Amino acid sequence: MWGIAVDGAMKPVNHDLILIQDEIRESFDWTLESDYESATSLVAQCNNPTPLLSFKSKVTVVGAAASPGIVPEYPTIVADGAIGAISDLSKVALIVTDGDGTPHLEKALNKGIPICLHAHGDNQDSWTRILSIIDENQEVLLTHQTPFEIDGMHNPGGFTDGDRAVCIAFALGATEVELVGFSIDDVGQWSGVTDEKRKLIKLKWMSKVLQILSMRVDDEE
């Protein structure tokens, strides 16, 4: 669809994108063991085909604070429930999700758009639910957030669906990334059910990840 097959070569463009995941775990008091257990369980249970993905030009990444009615001009990666903001899906190359983009994510499944399904320590119920509602033809790219090599999975770096989508875009060869619907001050309307105070803390970490990539969100001071 978009180029060569994703394989073991999908690596982070900066190793700091992996190192910051340790800082994030420590700040939230999460364990590496739970992240690893979730990841290995996911890869064992997912038998879906891997998408064909690579980029050689500008890529748009759409986040949860996007305004509705977006018609992408460039190949586009969408963060989870923000798929609800997209009016024309023809340029959407990938939906990046950890499974909590209800109800908008579900409406986009099984429609020929590949998804990137992410494992972290406390979302096993979410990814299990996604696996239960996708058909055998749904293309799935699997990601994790551990420093280990896990066959069948990738760690391009990042933390939230939004900044992970940016990491993926660069890891797959994007020459430039355009951010649409990114904010560090507001919880976007496409975020699904979330703890607003906790989400705002996560958005600060998202900003730090983007800074590693020499990017910034428009509402940053």
CYANA upper distance limits for C-alpha pairs under 8 A (distance plus 0.5 A):
  1 MET  CA     52 LEU  CA      6.40
  1 MET  CA     53 LEU  CA      7.55
  2 TRP  CA     52 LEU  CA      6.49
  2 TRP  CA     53 LEU  CA      5.46
  2 TRP  CA     54 SER  CA      6.33
  2 TRP  CA     55 PHE  CA      7.61
  2 TRP  CA     93 ALA  CA      7.83
  3 GLY  CA     52 LEU  CA      6.23
  3 GLY  CA     53 LEU  CA      5.72
  3 GLY  CA     54 SER  CA      5.58
  3 GLY  CA     55 PHE  CA      7.78
  4 ILE  CA     52 LEU  CA      6.00
  4 ILE  CA     53 LEU  CA      6.34
  4 ILE  CA     54 SER  CA      6.48
  5 ALA  CA     50 THR  CA      8.20
  5 ALA  CA     51 PRO  CA      7.11
  5 ALA  CA     52 LEU  CA      4.76
  5 ALA  CA     53 LEU  CA      6.30
  5 ALA  CA     54 SER  CA      8.03
  6 VAL  CA     10 MET  CA      7.14
  6 VAL  CA     50 THR  CA      7.87
  6 VAL  CA     51 PRO  CA      7.46
  6 VAL  CA     52 LEU  CA      6.56
  6 VAL  CA     53 LEU  CA      6.40
  6 VAL  CA     54 SER  CA      7.90
  8 GLY  CA    152 GLY  CA      8.47
  8 GLY  CA    154 HIS  CA      7.82
 10 MET  CA    154 HIS  CA      7.17
 10 MET  CA    155 ASN  CA      8.41
 10 MET  CA    156 PRO  CA      7.28
 10 MET  CA    171 ALA  CA      6.32
 10 MET  CA    172 LEU  CA      7.10
 11 LYS  CA    154 HIS  CA      7.86
 11 LYS  CA    155 ASN  CA      7.33
 11 LYS  CA    156 PRO  CA      5.84
 11 LYS  CA    171 ALA  CA      6.39
 12 PRO  CA     17 LEU  CA      7.29
 12 PRO  CA     18 ILE  CA      8.10
 12 PRO  CA    155 ASN  CA      7.52
 12 PRO  CA    156 PRO  CA      4.74
 12 PRO  CA    157 GLY  CA      6.22
 12 PRO  CA    167 CYS  CA      7.32
 12 PRO  CA    168 ILE  CA      8.29
 12 PRO  CA    170 PHE  CA      8.43
 12 PRO  CA    171 ALA  CA      6.13
 13 VAL  CA     17 LEU  CA      8.46
 13 VAL  CA    156 PRO  CA      8.12
 13 VAL  CA    167 CYS  CA      8.08
 13 VAL  CA    170 PHE  CA      7.26
 13 VAL  CA    171 ALA  CA      6.33
 14 ASN  CA     18 ILE  CA      8.38
 14 ASN  CA    212 ILE  CA      8.18
 14 ASN  CA    213 LEU  CA      8.23
 15 HIS  CA     19 LEU  CA      7.05
 15 HIS  CA    157 GLY  CA      8.45
 16 ASP  CA     20 ILE  CA      6.52
 16 ASP  CA    212 ILE  CA      7.59
 17 LEU  CA     21 GLN  CA      7.57
 17 LEU  CA    156 PRO  CA      8.11
 17 LEU  CA    157 GLY  CA      5.09
 17 LEU  CA    158 GLY  CA      6.33
 17 LEU  CA    209 VAL  CA      7.04
 17 LEU  CA    212 ILE  CA      7.49
 18 ILE  CA     22 ASP  CA      8.04
 18 ILE  CA    145 GLN  CA      8.16
 18 ILE  CA    146 THR  CA      8.32
 18 ILE  CA    147 PRO  CA      7.31
 18 ILE  CA    155 ASN  CA      8.23
 18 ILE  CA    156 PRO  CA      8.21
 18 ILE  CA    157 GLY  CA      5.56
 18 ILE  CA    158 GLY  CA      7.68
 19 LEU  CA     23 GLU  CA      7.69
 20 ILE  CA     24 ILE  CA      6.77
 20 ILE  CA    158 GLY  CA      8.50
 20 ILE  CA    209 VAL  CA      8.06
 21 GLN  CA     25 ARG  CA      6.65
 21 GLN  CA    145 GLN  CA      7.37
 21 GLN  CA    146 THR  CA      8.24
 21 GLN  CA    157 GLY  CA      8.16
 21 GLN  CA    158 GLY  CA      7.66
 21 GLN  CA    159 PHE  CA      7.45
 22 ASP  CA     26 GLU  CA      6.77
 23 GLU  CA     27 SER  CA      6.67
 24 ILE  CA     28 PHE  CA      6.82
 24 ILE  CA    205 TRP  CA      7.98
 25 ARG  CA     29 ASP  CA      6.28
 25 ARG  CA     30 TRP  CA      5.30
 25 ARG  CA     31 THR  CA      6.98
 25 ARG  CA     32 LEU  CA      7.87
 26 GLU  CA     30 TRP  CA      6.76
 26 GLU  CA     31 THR  CA      8.32
 30 TRP  CA     34 SER  CA      8.14
 30 TRP  CA    121 GLY  CA      8.05
 31 THR  CA     35 ASP  CA      7.22
 31 THR  CA    121 GLY  CA      8.01
 32 LEU  CA     36 TYR  CA      6.67
 32 LEU  CA    121 GLY  CA      8.41
 32 LEU  CA    146 THR  CA      7.32
 33 GLU  CA     37 GLU  CA      6.56
 33 GLU  CA    121 GLY  CA      8.39
 34 SER  CA     38 SER  CA      6.64
 34 SER  CA    120 HIS  CA      7.77
 34 SER  CA    121 GLY  CA      4.93
 34 SER  CA    122 ASP  CA      8.01
 35 ASP  CA     39 ALA  CA      6.72
 35 ASP  CA    119 ALA  CA      7.41
 35 ASP  CA    120 HIS  CA      5.12
 35 ASP  CA    121 GLY  CA      4.54
 35 ASP  CA    122 ASP  CA      8.31
 35 ASP  CA    144 HIS  CA      8.01
 35 ASP  CA    145 GLN  CA      7.23
 35 ASP  CA    146 THR  CA      7.13
 36 TYR  CA     40 THR  CA      6.66
 36 TYR  CA    120 HIS  CA      8.10
 36 TYR  CA    121 GLY  CA      7.85
 36 TYR  CA    144 HIS  CA      8.30
 36 TYR  CA    145 GLN  CA      8.38
 36 TYR  CA    146 THR  CA      6.82
 37 GLU  CA     41 SER  CA      6.59
 37 GLU  CA    121 GLY  CA      7.75
 38 SER  CA     42 LEU  CA      6.63
 38 SER  CA    119 ALA  CA      6.18
 38 SER  CA    120 HIS  CA      6.39
 38 SER  CA    121 GLY  CA      6.08
 38 SER  CA    122 ASP  CA      8.29
 38 SER  CA    123 ASN  CA      8.16
 38 SER  CA    124 GLN  CA      6.57
 39 ALA  CA     43 VAL  CA      6.82
 39 ALA  CA    118 HIS  CA      8.45
 39 ALA  CA    119 ALA  CA      5.53
 39 ALA  CA    120 HIS  CA      7.22
 39 ALA  CA    143 THR  CA      8.28
 39 ALA  CA    144 HIS  CA      6.30
 40 THR  CA     44 ALA  CA      6.66
 40 THR  CA    150 ILE  CA      7.90
 41 SER  CA     45 GLN  CA      6.82
 42 LEU  CA     46 CYS  CA      6.58
 42 LEU  CA    119 ALA  CA      7.39
 42 LEU  CA    124 GLN  CA      8.35
 42 LEU  CA    127 TRP  CA      8.00
 42 LEU  CA    128 THR  CA      8.36
 43 VAL  CA     47 ASN  CA      8.46
 43 VAL  CA    142 LEU  CA      7.73
 43 VAL  CA    152 GLY  CA      7.04
 43 VAL  CA    153 MET  CA      7.49
 46 CYS  CA    131 LEU  CA      7.59
 47 ASN  CA    136 GLU  CA      8.36
 48 ASN  CA    136 GLU  CA      6.37
 48 ASN  CA    137 ASN  CA      7.19
 48 ASN  CA    138 GLN  CA      6.92
 48 ASN  CA    139 GLU  CA      6.45
 48 ASN  CA    140 VAL  CA      6.49
 49 PRO  CA    136 GLU  CA      8.42
 49 PRO  CA    137 ASN  CA      7.43
 49 PRO  CA    138 GLN  CA      7.56
 49 PRO  CA    139 GLU  CA      5.50
 49 PRO  CA    140 VAL  CA      6.68
 50 THR  CA    139 GLU  CA      5.84
 50 THR  CA    140 VAL  CA      5.81
 50 THR  CA    141 LEU  CA      6.14
 51 PRO  CA    114 PRO  CA      6.71
 51 PRO  CA    139 GLU  CA      5.74
 51 PRO  CA    140 VAL  CA      6.86
 51 PRO  CA    141 LEU  CA      7.09
 53 LEU  CA     93 ALA  CA      8.28
 53 LEU  CA    172 LEU  CA      7.61
 54 SER  CA    172 LEU  CA      5.40
 54 SER  CA    173 GLY  CA      6.65
 54 SER  CA    174 ALA  CA      8.37
 55 PHE  CA     59 VAL  CA      8.14
 55 PHE  CA    169 ALA  CA      7.95
 55 PHE  CA    172 LEU  CA      6.23
 55 PHE  CA    173 GLY  CA      5.36
 55 PHE  CA    174 ALA  CA      5.51
 55 PHE  CA    175 THR  CA      8.35
 56 LYS  CA    173 GLY  CA      6.10
 56 LYS  CA    174 ALA  CA      5.94
 56 LYS  CA    175 THR  CA      6.77
 57 SER  CA    173 GLY  CA      8.13
 57 SER  CA    174 ALA  CA      5.80
 57 SER  CA    175 THR  CA      5.50
 57 SER  CA    176 GLU  CA      7.16
 58 LYS  CA     74 TYR  CA      7.13
 58 LYS  CA     75 PRO  CA      7.91
 58 LYS  CA    174 ALA  CA      6.22
 58 LYS  CA    175 THR  CA      5.97
 58 LYS  CA    176 GLU  CA      5.05
 58 LYS  CA    177 VAL  CA      6.20
 58 LYS  CA    178 GLU  CA      7.81
 59 VAL  CA     74 TYR  CA      6.22
 59 VAL  CA     75 PRO  CA      5.72
 59 VAL  CA     76 THR  CA      6.15
 59 VAL  CA     77 ILE  CA      7.91
 59 VAL  CA    169 ALA  CA      7.39
 59 VAL  CA    174 ALA  CA      6.54
 59 VAL  CA    175 THR  CA      8.20
 59 VAL  CA    176 GLU  CA      6.74
 59 VAL  CA    177 VAL  CA      5.41
 59 VAL  CA    178 GLU  CA      6.70
 60 THR  CA     72 PRO  CA      8.00
 60 THR  CA     74 TYR  CA      6.54
 60 THR  CA     75 PRO  CA      6.76
 60 THR  CA     76 THR  CA      5.12
 60 THR  CA     77 ILE  CA      6.79
 60 THR  CA    177 VAL  CA      6.16
 60 THR  CA    178 GLU  CA      5.13
 60 THR  CA    179 LEU  CA      6.60
 60 THR  CA    180 VAL  CA      7.58
 61 VAL  CA     76 THR  CA      6.19
 61 VAL  CA     77 ILE  CA      5.32
 61 VAL  CA     78 VAL  CA      6.19
 61 VAL  CA     79 ALA  CA      7.95
 61 VAL  CA    162 GLY  CA      8.09
 61 VAL  CA    165 ALA  CA      7.22
 61 VAL  CA    166 VAL  CA      6.95
 61 VAL  CA    177 VAL  CA      7.35
 61 VAL  CA    178 GLU  CA      6.61
 61 VAL  CA    179 LEU  CA      5.72
 61 VAL  CA    180 VAL  CA      6.61
 62 VAL  CA     66 ALA  CA      7.15
 62 VAL  CA     76 THR  CA      7.86
 62 VAL  CA     77 ILE  CA      6.92
 62 VAL  CA     78 VAL  CA      5.29
 62 VAL  CA     79 ALA  CA      6.55
 62 VAL  CA     82 ALA  CA      7.22
 62 VAL  CA    162 GLY  CA      7.88
 62 VAL  CA    179 LEU  CA      6.75
 62 VAL  CA    180 VAL  CA      5.26
 62 VAL  CA    181 GLY  CA      6.13
 62 VAL  CA    182 PHE  CA      7.82
 63 GLY  CA     78 VAL  CA      7.02
 63 GLY  CA     79 ALA  CA      5.79
 63 GLY  CA     82 ALA  CA      6.38
 63 GLY  CA    162 GLY  CA      5.94
 63 GLY  CA    179 LEU  CA      8.09
 63 GLY  CA    180 VAL  CA      6.65
 63 GLY  CA    181 GLY  CA      5.09
 63 GLY  CA    182 PHE  CA      5.64
 63 GLY  CA    188 GLY  CA      8.36
 64 ALA  CA     79 ALA  CA      7.25
 64 ALA  CA     80 ASP  CA      8.27
 64 ALA  CA     81 GLY  CA      7.38
 64 ALA  CA     82 ALA  CA      5.44
 64 ALA  CA    162 GLY  CA      8.11
 64 ALA  CA    181 GLY  CA      6.41
 64 ALA  CA    182 PHE  CA      7.18
 64 ALA  CA    187 VAL  CA      7.96
 64 ALA  CA    188 GLY  CA      5.04
 64 ALA  CA    189 GLN  CA      6.75
 64 ALA  CA    190 TRP  CA      5.23
 64 ALA  CA    191 SER  CA      5.97
 65 ALA  CA     82 ALA  CA      8.22
 65 ALA  CA    181 GLY  CA      4.75
 65 ALA  CA    182 PHE  CA      6.08
 65 ALA  CA    183 SER  CA      6.83
 65 ALA  CA    186 ASP  CA      7.89
 65 ALA  CA    187 VAL  CA      7.30
 65 ALA  CA    188 GLY  CA      4.24
 65 ALA  CA    189 GLN  CA      6.49
 65 ALA  CA    190 TRP  CA      7.20
 65 ALA  CA    191 SER  CA      8.50
 66 ALA  CA     82 ALA  CA      7.40
 66 ALA  CA     85 ALA  CA      6.95
 66 ALA  CA    180 VAL  CA      6.68
 66 ALA  CA    181 GLY  CA      4.04
 66 ALA  CA    182 PHE  CA      7.50
 66 ALA  CA    188 GLY  CA      7.61
 66 ALA  CA    189 GLN  CA      8.32
 66 ALA  CA    190 TRP  CA      8.27
 67 SER  CA     85 ALA  CA      6.76
 67 SER  CA    181 GLY  CA      7.37
 68 PRO  CA     84 GLY  CA      7.76
 68 PRO  CA     85 ALA  CA      4.60
 68 PRO  CA     86 ILE  CA      7.09
 68 PRO  CA     87 SER  CA      8.09
 69 GLY  CA     85 ALA  CA      6.09
 69 GLY  CA     86 ILE  CA      6.13
 69 GLY  CA     87 SER  CA      5.45
 70 ILE  CA     85 ALA  CA      6.43
 70 ILE  CA     86 ILE  CA      5.16
 70 ILE  CA     87 SER  CA      5.93
 70 ILE  CA     88 ASP  CA      7.63
 71 VAL  CA     86 ILE  CA      6.71
 71 VAL  CA     87 SER  CA      6.16
 71 VAL  CA     88 ASP  CA      5.70
 71 VAL  CA     89 LEU  CA      8.29
 72 PRO  CA     76 THR  CA      7.24
 72 PRO  CA     86 ILE  CA      8.20
 72 PRO  CA     88 ASP  CA      7.59
 72 PRO  CA     91 LYS  CA      6.67
 72 PRO  CA     92 VAL  CA      8.25
 73 GLU  CA     91 LYS  CA      7.73
 74 TYR  CA     91 LYS  CA      7.03
 75 PRO  CA     91 LYS  CA      5.54
 75 PRO  CA     92 VAL  CA      6.55
 75 PRO  CA     93 ALA  CA      6.59
 76 THR  CA     91 LYS  CA      6.31
 76 THR  CA     92 VAL  CA      5.14
 76 THR  CA     93 ALA  CA      6.06
 76 THR  CA     94 LEU  CA      7.50
 77 ILE  CA     92 VAL  CA      6.48
 77 ILE  CA     93 ALA  CA      6.30
 77 ILE  CA     94 LEU  CA      5.37
 77 ILE  CA     95 ILE  CA      6.31
 77 ILE  CA     96 VAL  CA      7.66
 77 ILE  CA    165 ALA  CA      6.93
 77 ILE  CA    169 ALA  CA      7.97
 78 VAL  CA     82 ALA  CA      6.74
 78 VAL  CA     83 ILE  CA      6.46
 78 VAL  CA     92 VAL  CA      7.69
 78 VAL  CA     94 LEU  CA      6.87
 78 VAL  CA     95 ILE  CA      5.30
 78 VAL  CA     96 VAL  CA      6.60
 78 VAL  CA    162 GLY  CA      8.22
 78 VAL  CA    165 ALA  CA      7.67
 79 ALA  CA     83 ILE  CA      7.57
 79 ALA  CA     95 ILE  CA      6.40
 79 ALA  CA     96 VAL  CA      5.45
 79 ALA  CA     97 THR  CA      6.79
 79 ALA  CA    161 ASP  CA      5.77
 79 ALA  CA    162 GLY  CA      5.61
 79 ALA  CA    165 ALA  CA      6.98
 80 ASP  CA     95 ILE  CA      6.49
 80 ASP  CA     96 VAL  CA      5.88
 80 ASP  CA     97 THR  CA      5.01
 80 ASP  CA     98 ASP  CA      7.86
 80 ASP  CA     99 GLY  CA      7.90
 80 ASP  CA    100 ASP  CA      7.83
 80 ASP  CA    101 GLY  CA      5.57
 80 ASP  CA    105 LEU  CA      6.58
 80 ASP  CA    161 ASP  CA      7.12
 80 ASP  CA    191 SER  CA      8.30
 81 GLY  CA     97 THR  CA      8.46
 81 GLY  CA    100 ASP  CA      8.05
 81 GLY  CA    101 GLY  CA      4.42
 81 GLY  CA    102 THR  CA      6.87
 81 GLY  CA    103 PRO  CA      7.78
 81 GLY  CA    104 HIS  CA      5.57
 81 GLY  CA    105 LEU  CA      5.50
 81 GLY  CA    190 TRP  CA      5.53
 81 GLY  CA    191 SER  CA      6.57
 81 GLY  CA    192 GLY  CA      7.20
 82 ALA  CA     86 ILE  CA      7.91
 82 ALA  CA    101 GLY  CA      8.13
 82 ALA  CA    104 HIS  CA      7.87
 82 ALA  CA    105 LEU  CA      8.38
 82 ALA  CA    190 TRP  CA      5.47
 82 ALA  CA    191 SER  CA      7.77
 83 ILE  CA     95 ILE  CA      7.90
 83 ILE  CA    104 HIS  CA      6.92
 83 ILE  CA    105 LEU  CA      6.97
 83 ILE  CA    108 ALA  CA      7.75
 84 GLY  CA    104 HIS  CA      5.66
 84 GLY  CA    105 LEU  CA      7.87
 84 GLY  CA    190 TRP  CA      7.54
 85 ALA  CA    190 TRP  CA      8.26
 92 VAL  CA    113 ILE  CA      7.48
 93 ALA  CA    113 ILE  CA      6.97
 93 ALA  CA    114 PRO  CA      7.23
 94 LEU  CA    113 ILE  CA      6.69
 94 LEU  CA    114 PRO  CA      5.57
 94 LEU  CA    115 ILE  CA      5.87
 94 LEU  CA    116 CYS  CA      7.30
 95 ILE  CA    113 ILE  CA      7.80
 95 ILE  CA    114 PRO  CA      6.97
 95 ILE  CA    115 ILE  CA      5.12
 95 ILE  CA    116 CYS  CA      6.48
 96 VAL  CA    115 ILE  CA      6.35
 96 VAL  CA    116 CYS  CA      5.11
 96 VAL  CA    117 LEU  CA      6.88
 96 VAL  CA    118 HIS  CA      8.17
 96 VAL  CA    161 ASP  CA      6.43
 96 VAL  CA    162 GLY  CA      8.28
 96 VAL  CA    164 ARG  CA      8.20
 96 VAL  CA    165 ALA  CA      6.57
 97 THR  CA    101 GLY  CA      7.67
 97 THR  CA    115 ILE  CA      7.65
 97 THR  CA    116 CYS  CA      6.50
 97 THR  CA    117 LEU  CA      5.77
 97 THR  CA    118 HIS  CA      6.65
 97 THR  CA    161 ASP  CA      6.42
 98 ASP  CA    117 LEU  CA      6.19
 98 ASP  CA    118 HIS  CA      5.28
 98 ASP  CA    119 ALA  CA      7.10
 98 ASP  CA    120 HIS  CA      8.44
 98 ASP  CA    123 ASN  CA      7.56
 98 ASP  CA    126 SER  CA      7.56
 98 ASP  CA    127 TRP  CA      7.14
 98 ASP  CA    161 ASP  CA      7.53
 99 GLY  CA    105 LEU  CA      8.47
 99 GLY  CA    117 LEU  CA      7.76
 99 GLY  CA    118 HIS  CA      8.35
 99 GLY  CA    123 ASN  CA      8.05
 99 GLY  CA    126 SER  CA      5.42
 99 GLY  CA    127 TRP  CA      5.98
 99 GLY  CA    129 ARG  CA      8.28
 99 GLY  CA    130 ILE  CA      6.88
100 ASP  CA    126 SER  CA      7.04
100 ASP  CA    191 SER  CA      8.35
100 ASP  CA    192 GLY  CA      6.85
100 ASP  CA    193 VAL  CA      7.96
101 GLY  CA    105 LEU  CA      5.67
101 GLY  CA    106 GLU  CA      8.30
101 GLY  CA    190 TRP  CA      7.60
101 GLY  CA    191 SER  CA      6.72
101 GLY  CA    192 GLY  CA      5.64
102 THR  CA    106 GLU  CA      6.98
102 THR  CA    192 GLY  CA      6.07
102 THR  CA    193 VAL  CA      8.15
103 PRO  CA    107 LYS  CA      7.40
103 PRO  CA    192 GLY  CA      7.95
104 HIS  CA    108 ALA  CA      7.42
104 HIS  CA    190 TRP  CA      8.30
105 LEU  CA    109 LEU  CA      7.16
108 ALA  CA    113 ILE  CA      7.94
109 LEU  CA    113 ILE  CA      7.65
109 LEU  CA    134 ILE  CA      6.99
109 LEU  CA    138 GLN  CA      7.96
110 ASN  CA    134 ILE  CA      6.52
110 ASN  CA    135 ASP  CA      6.87
110 ASN  CA    137 ASN  CA      7.93
110 ASN  CA    138 GLN  CA      6.02
111 LYS  CA    138 GLN  CA      8.33
112 GLY  CA    138 GLN  CA      7.14
112 GLY  CA    139 GLU  CA      8.10
113 ILE  CA    138 GLN  CA      8.14
113 ILE  CA    139 GLU  CA      7.90
114 PRO  CA    138 GLN  CA      7.11
114 PRO  CA    139 GLU  CA      5.28
114 PRO  CA    140 VAL  CA      6.30
114 PRO  CA    141 LEU  CA      7.98
115 ILE  CA    138 GLN  CA      8.36
115 ILE  CA    139 GLU  CA      6.91
115 ILE  CA    140 VAL  CA      5.56
115 ILE  CA    141 LEU  CA      6.69
116 CYS  CA    140 VAL  CA      6.17
116 CYS  CA    141 LEU  CA      4.96
116 CYS  CA    142 LEU  CA      6.13
116 CYS  CA    143 THR  CA      7.40
117 LEU  CA    127 TRP  CA      7.66
117 LEU  CA    140 VAL  CA      7.16
117 LEU  CA    141 LEU  CA      6.68
117 LEU  CA    142 LEU  CA      5.61
117 LEU  CA    143 THR  CA      6.80
118 HIS  CA    127 TRP  CA      8.15
118 HIS  CA    142 LEU  CA      6.42
118 HIS  CA    143 THR  CA      5.25
118 HIS  CA    144 HIS  CA      6.19
119 ALA  CA    123 ASN  CA      7.14
119 ALA  CA    124 GLN  CA      7.64
119 ALA  CA    127 TRP  CA      7.81
119 ALA  CA    142 LEU  CA      8.31
119 ALA  CA    143 THR  CA      6.90
119 ALA  CA    144 HIS  CA      5.61
119 ALA  CA    145 GLN  CA      7.79
120 HIS  CA    124 GLN  CA      7.99
120 HIS  CA    144 HIS  CA      7.06
120 HIS  CA    145 GLN  CA      7.14
123 ASN  CA    127 TRP  CA      6.87
124 GLN  CA    128 THR  CA      6.45
125 ASP  CA    129 ARG  CA      6.67
126 SER  CA    130 ILE  CA      6.92
127 TRP  CA    131 LEU  CA      6.69
128 THR  CA    132 SER  CA      6.80
129 ARG  CA    133 ILE  CA      7.09
130 ILE  CA    134 ILE  CA      6.85
134 ILE  CA    138 GLN  CA      6.67
141 LEU  CA    153 MET  CA      7.92
142 LEU  CA    152 GLY  CA      7.57
142 LEU  CA    153 MET  CA      5.41
142 LEU  CA    154 HIS  CA      6.86
143 THR  CA    153 MET  CA      5.69
143 THR  CA    154 HIS  CA      5.17
143 THR  CA    155 ASN  CA      5.97
143 THR  CA    156 PRO  CA      8.14
144 HIS  CA    153 MET  CA      7.23
144 HIS  CA    154 HIS  CA      6.72
144 HIS  CA    155 ASN  CA      5.84
145 GLN  CA    155 ASN  CA      6.38
145 GLN  CA    157 GLY  CA      7.58
145 GLN  CA    158 GLY  CA      8.38
145 GLN  CA    159 PHE  CA      8.29
146 THR  CA    155 ASN  CA      7.70
147 PRO  CA    155 ASN  CA      8.37
149 GLU  CA    153 MET  CA      8.43
149 GLU  CA    154 HIS  CA      8.31
150 ILE  CA    154 HIS  CA      7.71
156 PRO  CA    164 ARG  CA      7.78
156 PRO  CA    167 CYS  CA      6.28
156 PRO  CA    168 ILE  CA      6.27
156 PRO  CA    171 ALA  CA      6.95
157 GLY  CA    164 ARG  CA      6.80
157 GLY  CA    167 CYS  CA      6.49
157 GLY  CA    168 ILE  CA      8.34
158 GLY  CA    163 ASP  CA      6.10
158 GLY  CA    164 ARG  CA      4.87
158 GLY  CA    167 CYS  CA      6.79
158 GLY  CA    206 MET  CA      8.03
158 GLY  CA    209 VAL  CA      6.59
159 PHE  CA    163 ASP  CA      6.87
159 PHE  CA    164 ARG  CA      6.30
159 PHE  CA    205 TRP  CA      7.97
159 PHE  CA    206 MET  CA      6.98
159 PHE  CA    209 VAL  CA      8.01
160 THR  CA    164 ARG  CA      6.37
160 THR  CA    202 LYS  CA      7.66
160 THR  CA    203 LEU  CA      8.16
160 THR  CA    206 MET  CA      6.71
161 ASP  CA    165 ALA  CA      6.48
162 GLY  CA    166 VAL  CA      7.17
162 GLY  CA    182 PHE  CA      8.19
162 GLY  CA    206 MET  CA      8.07
163 ASP  CA    167 CYS  CA      6.79
163 ASP  CA    206 MET  CA      6.25
163 ASP  CA    207 SER  CA      8.44
163 ASP  CA    209 VAL  CA      7.16
163 ASP  CA    210 LEU  CA      6.92
164 ARG  CA    168 ILE  CA      6.62
165 ALA  CA    169 ALA  CA      6.68
166 VAL  CA    170 PHE  CA      6.93
166 VAL  CA    177 VAL  CA      7.62
166 VAL  CA    210 LEU  CA      8.45
167 CYS  CA    171 ALA  CA      6.55
168 ILE  CA    172 LEU  CA      6.55
169 ALA  CA    173 GLY  CA      7.06
169 ALA  CA    174 ALA  CA      5.96
169 ALA  CA    177 VAL  CA      7.85
170 PHE  CA    174 ALA  CA      5.31
170 PHE  CA    175 THR  CA      7.65
170 PHE  CA    176 GLU  CA      8.29
170 PHE  CA    177 VAL  CA      8.20
179 LEU  CA    217 VAL  CA      8.21
181 GLY  CA    188 GLY  CA      8.39
182 PHE  CA    217 VAL  CA      6.68
182 PHE  CA    218 ASP  CA      8.16
183 SER  CA    187 VAL  CA      8.01
183 SER  CA    188 GLY  CA      8.14
183 SER  CA    203 LEU  CA      8.02
183 SER  CA    217 VAL  CA      6.68
183 SER  CA    218 ASP  CA      7.72
183 SER  CA    219 ASP  CA      6.71
183 SER  CA    220 GLU  CA      8.49
184 ILE  CA    200 LEU  CA      7.36
184 ILE  CA    203 LEU  CA      5.59
184 ILE  CA    204 LYS  CA      6.52
184 ILE  CA    206 MET  CA      8.32
184 ILE  CA    207 SER  CA      7.38
184 ILE  CA    217 VAL  CA      7.67
184 ILE  CA    219 ASP  CA      7.35
184 ILE  CA    220 GLU  CA      7.48
185 ASP  CA    200 LEU  CA      7.27
185 ASP  CA    203 LEU  CA      8.20
185 ASP  CA    219 ASP  CA      7.78
186 ASP  CA    200 LEU  CA      7.67
187 VAL  CA    191 SER  CA      7.38
187 VAL  CA    196 GLU  CA      7.15
187 VAL  CA    199 LYS  CA      7.38
187 VAL  CA    200 LEU  CA      7.24
194 THR  CA    199 LYS  CA      7.38
195 ASP  CA    199 LYS  CA      6.42
196 GLU  CA    200 LEU  CA      6.71
197 LYS  CA    201 ILE  CA      7.19
198 ARG  CA    202 LYS  CA      6.91
199 LYS  CA    203 LEU  CA      6.73
200 LEU  CA    204 LYS  CA      7.04
201 ILE  CA    205 TRP  CA      7.27
202 LYS  CA    206 MET  CA      6.74
203 LEU  CA    207 SER  CA      6.76
204 LYS  CA    208 LYS  CA      7.04
205 TRP  CA    209 VAL  CA      6.84
206 MET  CA    210 LEU  CA      6.82
207 SER  CA    211 GLN  CA      6.68
207 SER  CA    216 ARG  CA      7.26
207 SER  CA    217 VAL  CA      7.57
208 LYS  CA    212 ILE  CA      7.08
209 VAL  CA    213 LEU  CA      7.40
210 LEU  CA    214 SER  CA      6.89
210 LEU  CA    215 MET  CA      5.56
210 LEU  CA    216 ARG  CA      6.60
211 GLN  CA    215 MET  CA      5.61
211 GLN  CA    216 ARG  CA      6.57
216 ARG  CA    220 GLU  CA      7.45
